[in-house]
Amino acid sequence: MQPLIFREILSVTMILFAIIDILGAIPVIIAMRQRAGHIESEKASLAVLVLMVVFLFVGDELLSVIGLDVSSFAIAGSLVIFIIAMEMILGITFFKEEMPETVSIVPLAFPLIAGAGTMTTLLSLKTQYQTQNIVVGIILNTMFVYLVLKNVKWIEKLLGKTGLNILRKAFGIILLAIAIKLFRSNTHL
């Protein structure tokens, strides 16, 4: 086993931090908490960790077994992100299904935090960095995700209703742009 390389860990951690964008997801997380009443931060963080590590090791094989390529997976994820962004910008709910009393796995852990963008990034990182350094980067990001999820009530109080509305609209537009970029970079028209 090769030694951990700090420079690679730092690079992977920063790349994943930008892709996961947990700070940008705060308005969505707060909206989910308001609808559901509670966020299970431990369960969601564990799900994020497991999803990313498993996908790092078997992502390519898993997609090929079900007949999908990375681009198709990324496009599907971009459409989900697009819908979430439209909900944030327009202030409407597209999915009218019953909201559970707590939120953890869907749609929080997947596809919001560990979504198609994160998964395709992991496959790309695998070609450039040593696996053990990527795993450390995943663990560091998961710890930060946990801290944000655990403190979402405090963040909500800090921002206030007006601050939340402004943040929700602004990050909705950013999320929309990410969805479009993910879609465009994976379509070959």
C-alpha positions as CSV (number, residue, x, y, z in Angstrom):
1,M,0.0,0.0,0.0
2,Q,1.3,3.4,-1.0
3,P,1.6,6.2,1.6
4,L,-0.9,8.9,1.9
5,I,0.1,12.1,0.0
6,F,-1.0,15.3,1.7
7,R,-1.1,17.3,-1.6
8,E,-3.4,14.7,-3.2
9,I,-5.7,14.6,-0.2
10,L,-5.9,18.4,-0.2
11,S,-6.7,18.5,-3.9
12,V,-9.3,15.7,-3.8
13,T,-10.9,17.3,-0.7
14,M,-11.2,20.7,-2.3
15,I,-12.6,19.2,-5.6
16,L,-15.2,17.2,-3.7
17,F,-16.0,20.1,-1.5
18,A,-16.8,22.3,-4.6
19,I,-18.8,19.5,-6.2
20,I,-20.8,18.5,-3.1
21,D,-21.4,22.2,-2.3
22,I,-22.9,21.5,1.1
23,L,-22.9,25.3,1.8
24,G,-24.8,26.0,-1.4
25,A,-27.3,23.2,-0.4
26,I,-28.2,24.9,2.9
27,P,-31.4,26.5,1.6
28,V,-32.6,23.2,0.2
29,I,-31.7,21.4,3.4
30,I,-33.5,24.0,5.5
31,A,-36.6,23.7,3.2
32,M,-36.5,19.9,3.6
33,R,-36.3,20.2,7.4
34,Q,-39.2,22.7,7.4
35,R,-41.3,20.3,5.4
36,A,-40.3,17.1,7.2
37,G,-39.7,18.5,10.7
38,H,-36.3,16.7,11.3
39,I,-33.1,15.8,9.5
40,E,-31.3,12.6,10.6
41,S,-27.8,14.0,10.2
42,E,-26.0,10.8,11.3
43,K,-28.0,8.6,8.9
44,A,-27.6,11.0,6.0
45,S,-23.9,11.5,6.6
46,L,-23.3,7.7,6.8
47,A,-25.3,7.2,3.6
48,V,-23.2,9.9,1.9
49,L,-20.0,8.2,3.0
50,V,-21.1,4.7,2.0
51,L,-22.5,5.9,-1.4
52,M,-19.3,7.7,-2.3
53,V,-16.9,4.9,-1.2
54,V,-18.9,2.2,-2.8
55,F,-19.2,4.2,-6.1
56,L,-15.5,4.9,-6.0
57,F,-14.7,1.2,-6.0
58,V,-17.6,-0.3,-8.1
59,G,-19.1,2.7,-10.0
60,D,-17.9,1.8,-13.5
61,E,-18.9,-1.8,-13.1
62,L,-22.3,-1.0,-11.5
63,L,-23.2,1.3,-14.3
64,S,-22.1,-1.2,-17.0
65,V,-24.1,-4.0,-15.4
66,I,-27.3,-2.1,-15.7
67,G,-26.3,-0.9,-19.2
68,L,-25.6,2.7,-18.4
69,D,-22.6,4.9,-19.1
70,V,-21.4,7.7,-16.9
71,S,-22.9,10.4,-19.2
72,S,-26.4,8.9,-18.9
73,F,-26.1,8.8,-15.2
74,A,-24.8,12.4,-15.1
75,I,-27.7,13.6,-17.3
76,A,-30.3,11.9,-15.1
77,G,-28.7,13.5,-12.0
78,S,-28.7,16.9,-13.8
79,L,-32.4,16.7,-14.4
80,V,-33.1,16.0,-10.7
81,I,-30.9,18.9,-9.7
82,F,-32.7,21.0,-12.3
83,I,-36.1,20.3,-10.7
84,I,-34.8,21.0,-7.2
85,A,-33.4,24.3,-8.5
86,M,-36.7,25.2,-10.1
87,E,-38.5,24.5,-6.8
88,M,-36.1,26.9,-5.0
89,I,-36.4,29.7,-7.6
90,L,-40.1,29.5,-8.2
91,G,-41.1,28.6,-4.6
92,I,-43.3,25.8,-5.7
93,T,-43.2,22.0,-5.1
94,F,-43.2,19.7,-8.0
95,F,-43.2,16.5,-6.0
96,K,-46.5,16.5,-4.0
97,E,-45.8,13.1,-2.3
98,E,-46.1,12.8,1.5
99,M,-43.0,14.1,3.2
100,P,-41.7,11.7,5.8
101,E,-41.3,13.0,9.4
102,T,-37.5,12.8,9.0
103,V,-35.2,13.3,6.1
104,S,-32.0,11.3,5.6
105,I,-31.4,9.2,2.5
106,V,-33.6,10.4,-0.4
107,P,-33.4,13.2,-1.6
108,L,-30.9,14.5,0.9
109,A,-28.0,12.0,0.8
110,F,-28.8,11.1,-2.8
111,P,-29.0,13.0,-5.2
112,L,-28.5,16.3,-3.4
113,I,-25.2,15.7,-1.6
114,A,-23.8,12.5,-3.2
115,G,-25.5,13.0,-6.6
116,A,-24.5,12.4,-10.2
117,G,-22.0,15.2,-10.2
118,T,-20.2,13.8,-7.2
119,M,-20.3,10.3,-8.5
120,T,-18.9,11.2,-11.9
121,T,-16.3,13.3,-10.2
122,L,-15.2,10.3,-8.2
123,L,-14.8,8.3,-11.3
124,S,-12.6,11.1,-12.8
125,L,-10.6,11.4,-9.7
126,K,-9.8,7.7,-9.7
127,T,-7.9,8.2,-13.0
128,Q,-5.7,11.0,-11.5
129,Y,-5.2,10.2,-7.8
130,Q,-4.4,7.2,-5.5
131,T,-7.5,5.5,-4.1
132,Q,-6.5,5.9,-0.4
133,N,-6.1,9.6,-0.9
134,I,-9.5,9.9,-2.4
135,V,-11.0,7.9,0.5
136,V,-9.5,10.3,3.0
137,G,-10.9,13.2,1.0
138,I,-14.3,11.6,1.0
139,I,-14.1,11.1,4.8
140,L,-13.1,14.7,5.4
141,N,-16.0,16.0,3.2
142,T,-18.5,13.7,5.0
143,M,-17.4,15.1,8.4
144,F,-18.1,18.6,7.1
145,V,-21.5,17.5,5.7
146,Y,-22.3,16.1,9.1
147,L,-21.4,19.4,10.9
148,V,-23.6,21.4,8.5
149,L,-26.6,18.9,8.8
150,K,-26.2,18.8,12.6
151,N,-26.3,22.6,12.9
152,V,-29.0,23.3,10.3
153,K,-31.5,24.7,12.9
154,W,-28.8,27.1,14.2
155,I,-28.0,28.2,10.6
156,E,-31.7,28.7,9.9
157,K,-32.0,31.0,13.0
158,L,-28.9,32.9,12.1
159,L,-30.1,33.7,8.5
160,G,-33.7,34.5,9.4
161,K,-36.7,34.2,7.0
162,T,-35.6,37.0,4.7
163,G,-32.0,35.8,4.6
164,L,-33.2,32.3,3.8
165,N,-35.4,33.5,0.9
166,I,-32.6,35.5,-0.6
167,L,-30.1,32.6,-0.2
168,R,-32.7,30.1,-1.6
169,K,-33.2,32.1,-4.8
170,A,-29.5,32.8,-5.3
171,F,-28.4,29.3,-4.7
172,G,-31.4,28.0,-6.8
173,I,-29.9,29.9,-9.8
174,I,-26.4,28.5,-9.0
175,L,-27.9,25.0,-8.8
176,L,-29.7,25.5,-12.1
177,A,-26.5,26.6,-13.7
178,I,-24.7,23.5,-12.3
179,A,-27.5,21.3,-13.6
180,I,-27.3,22.8,-17.1
181,K,-23.5,22.5,-17.1
182,L,-23.7,18.9,-16.0
183,F,-26.3,18.2,-18.8
184,R,-24.3,20.0,-21.5
185,S,-21.0,18.4,-20.6
186,N,-22.5,15.0,-20.9
187,T,-24.6,15.4,-24.1
188,H,-22.9,14.9,-27.4
189,L,-25.1,16.9,-29.7
